[in-house]
């Protein structure tokens, strides 16, 4: 992620230093700013989408929730802070986890002295919160916090769509792109779903999934230029797999009449957004077909 000044003129180095100071304050209270865990409690940890699903019946077409019909059920949640705003003794935290987003409503009157610890939180921090479900005056489903805890402190500010839009950087730092552009995760999920569906297709038809060698002593299976590596113990040059074909056919010869492999392959050729030297190939063989 590129360095420089933020839109308000504050340098990234200054922001990082401020966050480090906040982490030190957390340590001085006897807490670990990098606990990196959410221990078991009286309540199980609920995915944010699960909390929303529990009140789907009281959500209108505009996505608003009826405050009078939201049952004050207890929940425990955790996620990354995407939005943080304080006004008049109330702080709103919007959290995101792998399933979605939800607001944590922090009221000073209810949290007491613990409310002051909110000053040590920043965008990007991971927090855990417990409370009861509610809806704000605007119809936003929230968790009325009775307790919260910093799980992991983020030193670097979160990237945004406007601050992280360089195409080359997005390709090279995909993990940062996922934070700034969460819609990108749809591609990852779609790929996982497709691969799972392909595996089910072959498994249901009696195919056996196998794993064949990734390093080959000979070039074969396709007309492509391979990557070359060296096995130190054997003092032998080897070629990274360009296709799993030859080993799969050997398995058929050995008596496995239906085999398939979801194989990682490597071809030392051109690079583009549609052609990558490292890719996944599905190859299968069936006898008597």
N, C-alpha and C positions, 0 to 999 in steps of 0.2 A: 504494500500500500504506500502510495507516495506520501512524502513528508511535506510540510509547509504549514501555511496558516489556514485556520478555519474561517468560515464566513464572517465570524464576529471579530476577526483579526488576531485571535489568540493562537499562538503556535501550538503544534501538536506536542512538542516537548514540554511546554508549560502545562498542558492539560494532563499529560502523563504524570508529571511531578505532583500535581494536585491530587490525583487519584492515589498515588503512592502514599501521600500524607494521610489520606483518609484510611488507607489500609493499615497504616501504623497506628492510627487512633483505635481501630478495631482490635489490634493486638494488645494495646494498652488496657483495653477492657477485659483482657483475658480470653478473647475469642480469636479463632483462626480465620483470617480473610480468604483463605484458600482451602477450606474444609473439603470441598469437592465431594460431598456426600449428603444424602438426605436420609437420615436414620429413620427406622420404623417408629411410629408413634401410635397414639390411640386411634387415629384415623389413617386409613390407607391413602397413599398418594393417588390422586385422581387426575387422569389426563384432562386437559382443558376442554377438549371437544366433548368428553364424557359429561362434564358439568353442564355445558350448553345443551347437550341432548336431553338431560334430565328435565329441562324446562322448555322443550320445544313446543309443548302444547299451549304455552302462554305467550308465544312469540307471534306478532302480527306480520302482515305481508311486507311491511317496511323494515322488518328486522328488530323492532322494538319489543320490549318485554313489559307486561302488565305488572307494575309494582305490587298491586294488591293481591295478585295471584301467585307471586313467586314465594314458594314455601321456604322459610328460613332454615334450610337443611345445612348441616355442617359439612365442610369439605376441607381437604388439605391439598394444596397445589404447589407447583414449582415451575420456574421458567426464567427466560432471559428478559430483562427490562428493555422494552422498546420505546416507552413513553413515560415521562415522569413530570408531574405538574402539581404544585402546591398552591392552595388558596384558602385563607381563613381557617386554619387549623385542620384542614383536610388535604391529604395527598393522594393523588391517583397514580397508580402504577399499572401500565399495560404490559402483561407478560405474554411470552410466546413459548410454546413447547413444540414437540414434533407433530402434535395434532391440531394446533390452532392457537387462538389468542383469547385472553380473558383479562378483565380489569380487577385489580386488587384495590379496594377502597379503604384507606387508612385514616381513621378519625382520632384526633388527639385526645378527645374526651374519653374514648374507649381504650386507647393504648397507654395512656398515662405517660410515665417517664420514658418508656420505650419509643415513643414517637420521635424523640430527638435523634435516635439512631438513623432515621431516614435521611438525615443530612450527609451521611457517609455513603449513600447509594448514588450510582450514576447509571446512565444508559449503557447497556451491555452487561451489567452485573447479573449474576444468577441468584435468585432469591427463592425462599420457601415461605409460604404463608398459610395460615389456618384461619377459618372464619365461617360465617354463615352466608348463604346465598341471599341476594337482594337485587333490586333494580333501582337505578338512580331516577331522578325526576325526568331525565331525558329518555328513559327506557333502556338504559344500558345495563345488561346483566353484569353483576359484580360480585365479589366476595368481600363482605364486611369483615375486615381483618380483626382478629382477636390476638394474633401473634404473627411475627415475621422474623426471618433470619437470613443473613447474608450467607450464601452457599459458596460463591466464588467471585472475587473482585476482578473486574476487567480494567487493565491499565490503559489500553488503547481505546479511543473513542470509536463508536460504531460508524461504519461507512454508510452513506446514503446513496440513493439513486443518482442524485445530482453530483455528489463528490466522487463517486466511483462509477464512471460511465465509459472510460476508455476501453475499447473492445479488446485490445491486446492484453491489458491488465486483467480483464474479466476472464479471459481464457487461461491465463497463466496462474491466476489466484482464484480458482473456482470456489474455494471455501469462503473467501471474502465476498464473492459475487452472490453466494447463497444467502448471506446475511443482508446484503443491500437489495437483492432482488429475489425474494422468497419464491416467486413464481417459477424460477429456474428449477426448483426442487421437483416440480411436476414431471420433468423429463427423467429424473433419477427414479422416481416412483413408477413411471410408465415402463421403464426398462426392466425394473425388478419384476413387475407384474407380467410382462411379456416372457421373460426367462422362466418364471415359475409356471406359466401356462404351457410353454413348450415342454418343460420337464414332465408335467402331468400328462400331456398328450402322448409322449413316448412311453412313460411308465405304465399307463393304462393299456397299452398295446403290447406289453411284454418285452419291451426293450430294456437292456441293462445299461445303466450309466457307468462309464469307466473313466479312468484317468491314465493317459499315456505320457511318455517322457516329453519334457519340454526342450531338453538339450539332445540333439541328434549328432551321430557321427558322420552321417551322410546327408546331403541335400536331397529332399524328395517330397512329393505330394503336390507340388505346384511349380510353375515356372516363375520363380521370384528370387530376388537377391536377398540372402539371409544376413542376419547379424551374427558375428563370430565372437565366441568367448573362449576361455581357456580353463581347463581343469588342472589345477596345480598338482594335485596328488598323482594323477595319471600322466601328467605332462602331455596333455592331449588337447588339440583344438577341437571345439565343438560348435555346432550351428544351432542357433535358436530356432525353434519350430516355426515353419512357415505354413504347415497344415498337418493335421493329425491322421491323414489318410492311411499311410503305410502301416502304422501300428494297429489301427482299427481293423484293417483287412487281415492282419496276422491273427487277431482275436477270432475273427470269423473262421479262419482256417483251423484254429484250435478248438472250435466247437461252439463258440458263442454265436448263435445264429441271428441275434438281434442286438446290436450295440449302438450306443451313441455317446458323444462327448460334447460338452460345452467348453471349448478349448480356447485358451489364450494363445494367440499366434503373433508372430513378429516378422515384418518384412521391411528390409532396409531400402525403402523407396520414398517417393515424394510425400509431402505433407500438405494438407489443406483442412478446411473445416469438415470436409466429407471423407477424407482419406487419412487415416492415422497409421503410423508404422506398428503400433501395438493395438490389437483389436480382438474381439471375441468371435469365434466361428462355431457354428453348430454343424456337426457332420455325423451322419448315421449310415449304417449298413444293415441289410436284411437278406438273409439267405432265402432261396426259393422264391424270390419276388418276381 
